[in-house]
Amino acid sequence: MKFGPCPVDEATGCILAHKTRLGERTLKKGHVLTLQDCNELSAAGENSVVVARLEDGDIGEDEAATRLGLAAKGKGIVVDTAATGRMNLNAEQDGILVIDEQAVTNANRIDPAITFATLANHTKVADGRMVATAKIISFAVPGAQVEAAIEAIHMAVRICPFKSHKVGLVATELPHLKSATMDKTRRVLEQRLRPSQSNILDEIRVPHSEPEVAAAIKALADKGADFLVLFGASAVVDRYDVLPAGLDLAGGKVKHLGMPVDPGNLLMLGEYDGKPVLGAPGCARSPKENGFDWVLDRLIAGLEVRPEDITAMGVGGLLMEIGTRPQPREARRTSDAPKVAAIILAAGKSSRMRGPNKLLAELDGKALVRYAAEAATNSGLSQTVLVTGHRADEVSAPIADLPVTVVHNPDFADGMAGSIRVGMDALEADTDAVIILLGDMPRIDAKVLNTLIATYGAKKNNLIITATAEGKRGNPVLWDRRYFSALKSLSGDVGARHLIAENPGFVAEVEIGAAARLDLDTPEALKKAGGVLPES
């Protein structure tokens, strides 16, 4: 590829290097110049233009990115359409990302213009999350270099999906350990298992002694447990402490003790009758991320965990300051009051209303969509974004006098995720958190939103704030900016509930009563609430 200035009358078919204004239109960077473009540039007084000219054997940036991305794609991966030399690879299912690290490195060393970036190996990912991107730096690269990169990176990125398992739980007791603490430990483990649809087959609580632990291990294996988790009333501090000795006595094998991850150092990895056995460190009683999660997630995904895998976890294993896995670098930007925005989702077709648009229904003389807009604009929010779709002009009309940014989702029929992405893209760059509201929740007011904001600011680890009704989670939900990338990666008509399930240690609940789950999706529900449907 040749790059540089070119006479305008010789530039037909060349790739424009820089955005150029041409009368009433703009020629974008990467545009292939036509004869008409060149004639207009010449008429405008331009004598030369900076372009890229492909040579024999060169491959354009989008085609090269596409071929590289498709070559790297393994099981459980879907790809986007390439644009501006970039193709993104996304997870097609929940699971563990597995990268052939050497293959990716080899591909990246072939040509500086050929790049391939991924999330960290063995990252836990949700369906729809972007996990890798192929990016071609220049407008074109030699075909031979692309072929070499394709060969190097063959199926280097895959997802090992989570599988449903029956987990046996052994918990030892000592006088100082409260039963309430043991109950909470079980609940926390259940939360960790939930994304994979796994469950605790049974829990056996026994005195803190080797024979009792051995008997419980055998009993749970006989009941059909796929693997075992052992929680000791006292942490394992030696190879011959109660939990490893109990596993020995049962006829099992201790494969490794300890791990270079903090918190999580005192983890035990073992095996009994072909089933994995995890001796949990004390920190695993907390929902906060620790080394136990790293090993548990891999086992749930069906990956073998070897001692050499554990000893390789030290680089990146200092988790004390990491808030959560999704985008940990995106910490709150402000040291004072956080800058919180709102996105109101108002794009749906109201199909359950069987004709009329529910957002235009009136309750106490006011359109439903205006309730959400007034709640947002009357609170301490920095910005309010309304996402429209179906009958957009009619939906935005009732809030025309309010300080609301209205954006349109042309793909509203594809589901809620697209509207969330459109709303996220409209947020100001320095936004610290966003509250996502549904447009049909008339009992959510400014007081509720300000309570969510206050709860968000109360503790450093309050990163997801969800409203509840009698303990059941509902809407709205506030999200710290660490989750912005994950929210933008959602797809289809699936909301973000799985992100809450995956991050239980960073969720705070705010009880607001029935308003959190008020559902006005049907004519009957609307009528019961005192609402009046508009004419179809």
Steps between C-alpha positions, in 0.01 A plus 500: 500500500622847412401792722537871441390799292354428158383734221122519508470400134685175581317416826198311364479164676740604776412495871459840663733537798327787680144626536442767236221754465358517150222754456192382689641157572794351683725228363596275787840358572528166318261604222592366156512801273280491190550690179220737606673561835823587323325731254328684786826527695669645194212745445537606864862593435667193649810394309605202711362274768664262747403144413594136534547305179482123510762297323470153353438247774379754758186427700275783620464563872145368541564182304825440688330556839217268399732221397709536815194505727341199333827310522526566874135409566459179695201336669257728677608813312303720259640787294379846401523646153837664444513879471791746488740208511355349816309179567378424852457149639227445759405222737203297379434352844589538866825333591877529526705663227791281393780654295791335326735771623800392293292493182378856561854618572633332187233666285575842650871465414447446127433860399454815715187583301334171600378504860283272708400580860303294753373508854719322753519125456243308708281806555145418605273646232129536437318435175549797267814642660776609265801277565743588220553736209697473178623841386695584186693822558558604139254517210641178354764237570684253277300185441794277593516661844128449552528134404785453747296660780200284414710186524650611830174591674284207387211454749694675776189637675220286641244487778472204732132523600386459855337167574245415763651307790381345823733624771550333835580736790689388811515757780680440827391649831682642800350683800611844378329466159142624503233308311395829339848528349473147362156578357642808327791293365256265332301789351816658362604170340152466348541847349831399347342190349191676363643622164570139403161366619695286748364428846600364837393136506533484877691657787643289780615682812741302717739556792842631400675161494660282236270194534186715479628681191592168336156353569324809361709491181407136441132562574469790256684310227262208549204737464622599154692824553700601191759675712551598861563825684643488853465795738703460817408675824871571521718591200731239350852594602688174440501202266392279792233731641143369544362550147793353302544224756128423480525473123796262539303289747207477257734360235529822303806691387625851579636638172604846617484721808523877483479745212675827406172696499408741776238466637487126451842377612373213716325299229527123471457312173434128519319206351277222627384212283565703186306801635665839565522605864547864601606597848371857519708779653331707770455794263258288293239556770477849353349565155795722408720366224789283617716213380228247581288654219778451247524128568127438555406671172744287301372180657138597427601556137646150484862612488767297674684696767855379561754610760696678226185696409468624856865592539472705177230725649736728689531768231170683532421309816502801732126564523481709814438823309294358212136598526360255249596317186315710237726795411680538837703791360186709465491623859289795604651812355387744764608534860200716584135433416475238224360606164196278448285496187175324409389301197125458453410205277196598293552320169282189527192413296278431805394175336327377815270803483356350181514821298544829689840624617493473879746787544233735366239371744395755758503452873353784704499709184869449420667277239689206650824598329491842664506348849843349440627816328385724786652267759835524323498873430383586853781304665869578526592337170755648263321388181180326396485299177172370357534217246212482253412241238142408416291813423796712606352845435186423698697358793734798523224760466378487865849585629591763239516777762738311729884513489530152351732375226289292259677234293344250262566128476418399141544133594254510791327186373816299576452538874592698808877458469518723192318779681740473793795530261350803325440667835849418626655650187318827570645543851753772570854363513563583867188326633575299815183292510169457322151415621301297248127560531208345320264749341188337646570527874290794622564449872875559470566858608798728561521387864558140390772601256674717758492209744672279244763770445556541875543125542746497211714763669482344845754219445784445255375153407140609436532478122156366405198639682168329438155593624303222671141428596476292816849367435438412134717686252332731252569834334665745468863392527807722534825386336851623572708585192701181550204323342453738207689275259301196613172689455599599149577138416149374578306348212142409410215545745706394800549758771793529738377274780782252442752774583335539839516125557868490404599782737313437827771662711446838336121512508309716748122480528263787574153403616239730343190283518262399224618779267809293415294226338189685381419346163267690266562285194141393441169689460372327812796610713476855373126519567550361851753776569252762383658563163331580171626363168542733202321426179692262271 
